[in-house]
Amino acid sequence: MNRSTSDYIQLKAAKLPKQDLEVTNRVYLSPKDHFALSDPNPADPAWILRIILKGFVYIAEQHQDVAIGTIALGTFQRLTASIALGDLLDIAPFKNIQVDDRATNKDQSDASILSKGRIRCRGLESNHAREFFVSVSV
């Protein structure tokens, strides 16, 4: 199938479809919205969709009970990112980070680890690091 990955889509914030998903620290999309953000030809069979949402990186999974046009978030995720139910959010796929000259060694090391998917990013400690990650082109 020949298609290109969108730069971003807008989705409305919603509650998780099941309470037990609260502990996963993942966000959930409808299968259609997940497909819209997915890489059409992931090289790695274990490829996972990661998205940027208000400066935070989350693993996004499909869930049949999530309505098209919404993103299901846990309470902690909504509080951390100051998101209210019903907010319209810009969701972009997280792609490889291109480190710029302003980054410090710690920022570069954090970017390297994050781009390999070995950690989940829930927040960034320094203002410079936060600014660096938010400014990353996706």
Backbone as CSV, one residue per row, in Angstrom:
resi,resn,N_x,N_y,N_z,CA_x,CA_y,CA_z,C_x,C_y,C_z
1,MET,0.850,-1.177,0.000,0.000,0.000,0.000,0.889,1.230,0.000
2,ASN,0.572,2.176,-0.818,1.405,3.360,-0.942,0.733,4.535,-0.248
3,ARG,1.262,4.936,0.876,0.728,6.088,1.595,1.855,6.715,2.375
4,SER,1.681,7.950,2.803,2.713,8.618,3.598,2.184,8.851,5.001
5,THR,3.098,8.871,5.960,2.734,9.110,7.340,2.398,10.586,7.525
6,SER,1.319,10.859,8.226,0.923,12.243,8.492,1.931,12.897,9.422
7,ASP,2.058,14.232,9.299,2.884,14.961,10.249,2.228,14.928,11.622
8,TYR,0.929,15.159,11.649,0.180,15.075,12.900,-1.302,14.945,12.587
9,ILE,-2.052,14.509,13.564,-3.505,14.510,13.467,-4.044,15.133,14.746
10,GLN,-5.250,15.619,14.691,-5.885,16.178,15.877,-6.893,15.176,16.409
11,LEU,-6.779,14.892,17.708,-7.676,13.953,18.365,-8.207,14.579,19.643
12,LYS,-9.388,14.155,20.039,-10.025,14.656,21.251,-9.666,13.750,22.427
13,ALA,-9.290,14.359,23.552,-8.913,13.603,24.751,-10.132,12.900,25.344
14,ALA,-9.927,11.639,25.716,-11.000,10.831,26.299,-10.422,9.954,27.409
15,LYS,-11.321,9.398,28.224,-10.912,8.455,29.279,-10.519,7.125,28.653
16,LEU,-9.749,6.350,29.409,-9.396,5.006,28.974,-10.652,4.143,28.909
17,PRO,-10.714,3.212,27.952,-11.909,2.376,27.841,-12.057,1.370,28.985
18,LYS,-10.952,1.015,29.628,-10.983,0.071,30.749,-10.042,0.558,31.843
19,GLN,-10.485,0.478,33.063,-9.722,0.976,34.213,-8.361,0.291,34.354
20,ASP,-8.258,-0.996,34.033,-6.992,-1.709,34.214,-5.889,-1.220,33.270
21,LEU,-6.226,-0.437,32.248,-5.217,0.125,31.346,-4.471,1.297,31.977
22,GLU,-4.968,1.796,33.095,-4.391,2.945,33.800,-2.918,2.701,34.157
23,VAL,-2.548,1.456,34.461,-1.181,1.153,34.922,-0.177,0.983,33.785
24,THR,-0.600,1.028,32.547,0.308,0.757,31.427,1.147,1.958,31.012
25,ASN,0.735,3.160,31.376,1.362,4.417,30.933,1.421,4.485,29.411
26,ARG,0.403,3.921,28.776,0.274,3.987,27.328,-0.980,4.759,26.980
27,VAL,-1.020,5.249,25.763,-2.218,5.905,25.271,-2.835,4.973,24.234
28,TYR,-4.121,5.131,24.025,-4.842,4.212,23.144,-5.602,4.988,22.075
29,LEU,-5.524,4.444,20.855,-6.148,5.052,19.694,-7.073,4.030,19.033
30,SER,-8.011,4.535,18.246,-8.809,3.628,17.424,-7.874,2.994,16.399
31,PRO,-8.207,1.818,15.888,-7.356,1.206,14.861,-7.142,2.131,13.651
32,LYS,-8.165,2.867,13.253,-8.045,3.775,12.105,-7.052,4.909,12.399
33,ASP,-7.142,5.533,13.580,-6.220,6.613,13.931,-4.803,6.090,14.139
34,HIS,-4.671,4.901,14.701,-3.356,4.277,14.882,-2.700,4.075,13.519
35,PHE,-3.469,3.581,12.564,-2.961,3.360,11.208,-2.534,4.676,10.563
36,ALA,-3.301,5.739,10.798,-2.997,7.048,10.204,-1.646,7.590,10.679
37,LEU,-1.231,7.234,11.892,0.039,7.719,12.441,1.185,6.731,12.252
38,SER,0.881,5.526,11.821,1.881,4.469,11.746,2.778,4.603,10.535
39,ASP,3.984,4.072,10.686,4.928,3.971,9.585,4.393,2.890,8.644
40,PRO,4.217,3.199,7.353,3.643,2.206,6.452,4.527,0.986,6.223
41,ASN,5.830,1.116,6.403,6.744,-0.007,6.186,7.785,-0.077,7.299
42,PRO,7.381,-0.384,8.530,8.394,-0.446,9.588,9.406,-1.553,9.299
43,ALA,10.684,-1.220,9.407,11.749,-2.182,9.129,11.834,-3.250,10.215
44,ASP,11.498,-2.890,11.429,11.602,-3.783,12.568,10.242,-4.429,12.838
45,PRO,10.163,-5.769,12.849,8.873,-6.416,13.102,8.334,-6.126,14.512
46,ALA,9.204,-5.710,15.410,8.773,-5.373,16.770,8.494,-3.875,16.897
47,TRP,8.284,-3.202,15.762,8.063,-1.758,15.736,6.860,-1.383,16.589
48,ILE,7.018,-0.284,17.334,5.972,0.214,18.224,5.731,1.674,17.873
49,LEU,4.467,2.070,17.808,4.146,3.466,17.548,4.375,4.274,18.817
50,ARG,5.237,5.273,18.705,5.466,6.220,19.793,4.979,7.570,19.298
51,ILE,4.307,8.310,20.162,3.784,9.610,19.762,4.271,10.694,20.706
52,ILE,4.271,11.913,20.197,4.575,13.077,21.022,3.255,13.766,21.321
53,LEU,3.034,13.985,22.594,1.802,14.622,23.053,2.163,15.666,24.090
54,LYS,2.071,16.927,23.718,2.370,18.049,24.618,3.744,17.918,25.272
55,GLY,4.741,17.510,24.490,6.109,17.421,24.972,6.465,16.109,25.647
56,PHE,5.535,15.187,25.747,5.785,13.881,26.352,5.720,12.813,25.264
57,VAL,6.530,11.761,25.421,6.528,10.657,24.470,5.830,9.471,25.122
58,TYR,4.862,8.918,24.405,4.103,7.761,24.896,4.069,6.676,23.837
59,ILE,3.952,5.444,24.301,3.672,4.334,23.399,2.172,4.357,23.149
60,ALA,1.793,4.274,21.877,0.375,4.284,21.505,-0.011,2.914,20.971
61,GLU,-1.091,2.391,21.490,-1.602,1.098,21.037,-3.016,1.260,20.515
62,GLN,-3.429,0.310,19.687,-4.801,0.279,19.198,-5.712,-0.325,20.261
63,HIS,-6.947,0.144,20.289,-7.954,-0.475,21.156,-9.304,-0.316,20.475
64,GLN,-9.994,-1.421,20.306,-11.280,-1.421,19.609,-12.326,-0.529,20.269
65,ASP,-12.226,-0.317,21.575,-13.238,0.457,22.298,-12.969,1.963,22.296
66,VAL,-11.937,2.390,21.588,-11.636,3.826,21.489,-12.291,4.345,20.214
67,ALA,-13.072,5.407,20.341,-13.783,5.972,19.194,-12.811,6.640,18.223
68,ILE,-13.143,6.584,16.954,-12.359,7.274,15.936,-12.360,8.769,16.261
69,GLY,-11.176,9.380,16.164,-11.056,10.815,16.441,-10.768,11.140,17.895
70,THR,-10.528,10.114,18.711,-10.197,10.355,20.124,-8.903,9.641,20.486
71,ILE,-8.296,10.113,21.564,-7.127,9.459,22.149,-7.473,9.203,23.612
72,ALA,-7.357,7.955,24.027,-7.695,7.585,25.395,-6.456,7.708,26.274
73,LEU,-6.595,8.492,27.347,-5.484,8.789,28.251,-5.869,8.435,29.677
74,GLY,-4.864,8.041,30.462,-5.073,7.804,31.877,-5.131,9.115,32.652
75,THR,-5.635,9.027,33.862,-5.762,10.211,34.714,-4.411,10.869,34.940
76,PHE,-3.393,10.085,35.278,-2.062,10.628,35.530,-1.510,11.332,34.290
77,GLN,-1.714,10.740,33.119,-1.233,11.354,31.881,-1.928,12.691,31.637
78,ARG,-3.226,12.730,31.872,-3.962,13.981,31.661,-3.520,15.046,32.655
79,LEU,-3.327,14.680,33.905,-2.887,15.652,34.912,-1.475,16.155,34.627
80,THR,-0.571,15.251,34.279,0.818,15.609,34.014,0.938,16.587,32.845
81,ALA,0.170,16.355,31.802,0.256,17.192,30.605,-0.799,18.304,30.579
82,SER,-1.532,18.479,31.685,-2.582,19.515,31.773,-3.594,19.397,30.631
83,ILE,-4.157,18.201,30.511,-5.140,17.919,29.470,-6.486,17.662,30.129
84,ALA,-7.510,18.320,29.638,-8.874,18.086,30.112,-9.586,17.170,29.123
85,LEU,-10.532,16.393,29.618,-11.335,15.571,28.726,-12.005,16.475,27.701
86,GLY,-11.973,16.069,26.458,-12.574,16.859,25.391,-11.627,17.827,24.712
87,ASP,-10.424,18.054,25.281,-9.448,18.936,24.634,-9.064,18.363,23.271
88,LEU,-8.890,19.233,22.291,-8.423,18.832,20.971,-6.894,18.907,20.978
89,LEU,-6.249,17.789,20.690,-4.795,17.675,20.823,-4.130,17.374,19.488
90,ASP,-2.967,17.980,19.261,-2.146,17.651,18.094,-1.277,16.462,18.461
91,ILE,-1.418,15.374,17.726,-0.680,14.143,17.989,0.244,13.891,16.812
92,ALA,1.538,13.721,17.094,2.520,13.464,16.036,3.287,12.192,16.356
93,PRO,3.649,11.433,15.325,4.490,10.260,15.578,5.877,10.709,16.017
94,PHE,6.454,9.985,16.954,7.813,10.264,17.412,8.762,9.542,16.471
95,LYS,9.682,10.304,15.881,10.658,9.727,14.962,12.054,9.919,15.531
96,ASN,13.042,9.413,14.837,14.415,9.537,15.319,14.762,10.991,15.592
97,ILE,15.486,11.195,16.671,15.888,12.542,17.072,17.134,12.948,16.318
98,GLN,17.129,14.167,15.821,18.312,14.734,15.206,18.903,15.721,16.211
99,VAL,20.063,15.371,16.767,20.677,16.181,17.806,21.285,17.428,17.172
100,ASP,20.999,18.583,17.747,21.566,19.821,17.217,22.755,20.267,18.064
101,ASP,23.443,21.315,17.623,24.660,21.779,18.285,24.415,22.322,19.687
102,ARG,23.184,22.733,20.012,22.899,23.295,21.326,22.804,22.228,22.413
103,ALA,22.671,20.980,22.025,22.464,19.915,23.004,23.749,19.644,23.792
104,THR,23.596,19.399,25.069,24.735,19.028,25.908,24.951,17.527,25.794
105,ASN,26.050,17.037,26.358,26.313,15.597,26.323,25.191,14.819,26.996
106,LYS,24.661,15.330,28.126,23.567,14.635,28.814,22.329,14.587,27.924
107,ASP,22.016,15.702,27.261,20.865,15.740,26.361,21.050,14.732,25.229
108,GLN,22.286,14.665,24.669,22.544,13.740,23.576,22.387,12.301,24.047
109,SER,22.870,12.020,25.231,22.741,10.670,25.755,21.279,10.334,26.019
110,ASP,20.510,11.291,26.568,19.077,11.071,26.788,18.361,10.851,25.457
111,ALA,18.731,11.636,24.448,18.106,11.516,23.133,18.413,10.156,22.522
112,SER,19.639,9.695,22.679,20.028,8.408,22.127,19.240,7.274,22.773
113,ILE,19.154,7.290,24.090,18.414,6.243,24.800,16.943,6.293,24.430
114,LEU,16.370,7.492,24.399,14.957,7.646,24.099,14.643,7.186,22.681
115,SER,15.504,7.526,21.716,15.236,7.164,20.328,15.310,5.656,20.112
116,LYS,16.020,4.946,20.986,16.097,3.488,20.872,14.955,2.812,21.607
117,GLY,14.109,3.586,22.253,12.929,3.025,22.883,13.200,2.271,24.171
118,ARG,14.320,2.534,24.826,14.646,1.796,26.041,14.033,2.399,27.289
119,ILE,13.558,3.619,27.185,12.912,4.239,28.341,11.626,4.894,27.890
120,ARG,10.742,5.124,28.837,9.554,5.914,28.562,9.790,7.280,29.161
121,CYS,9.542,8.286,28.402,9.764,9.653,28.855,8.485,10.196,29.449
122,ARG,8.498,10.503,30.748,7.325,11.081,31.379,7.545,12.555,31.653
123,GLY,8.749,13.013,31.583,9.041,14.413,31.848,10.523,14.644,31.698
124,LEU,10.885,15.861,31.606,12.290,16.193,31.447,12.703,17.128,32.563
125,GLU,13.920,16.923,33.069,14.343,17.634,34.267,14.749,19.082,34.026
126,SER,15.548,19.329,33.023,16.047,20.686,32.828,15.220,21.426,31.781
127,ASN,15.176,22.740,31.900,14.452,23.532,30.904,15.079,23.360,29.526
128,HIS,16.419,23.282,29.497,17.095,23.126,28.208,16.705,21.799,27.554
129,ALA,16.689,20.726,28.341,16.319,19.416,27.800,14.880,19.423,27.326
130,ARG,13.990,20.033,28.103,12.583,20.114,27.725,12.437,20.870,26.409
131,GLU,13.152,21.998,26.303,13.112,22.814,25.098,13.674,22.024,23.908
132,PHE,14.738,21.264,24.166,15.371,20.458,23.126,14.412,19.414,22.568
133,PHE,13.745,18.686,23.454,12.855,17.624,23.000,11.596,18.179,22.343
134,VAL,11.078,19.270,22.851,9.884,19.856,22.264,10.182,20.407,20.879
135,SER,11.431,20.873,20.672,11.776,21.466,19.382,12.204,20.442,18.346
136,VAL,12.281,19.180,18.721,12.687,18.128,17.787,11.680,18.059,16.650
137,SER,12.181,18.038,15.439,11.250,17.940,14.309,10.805,16.498,14.166
138,VAL,9.508,16.335,14.052,8.937,14.987,13.925,8.398,14.768,12.547
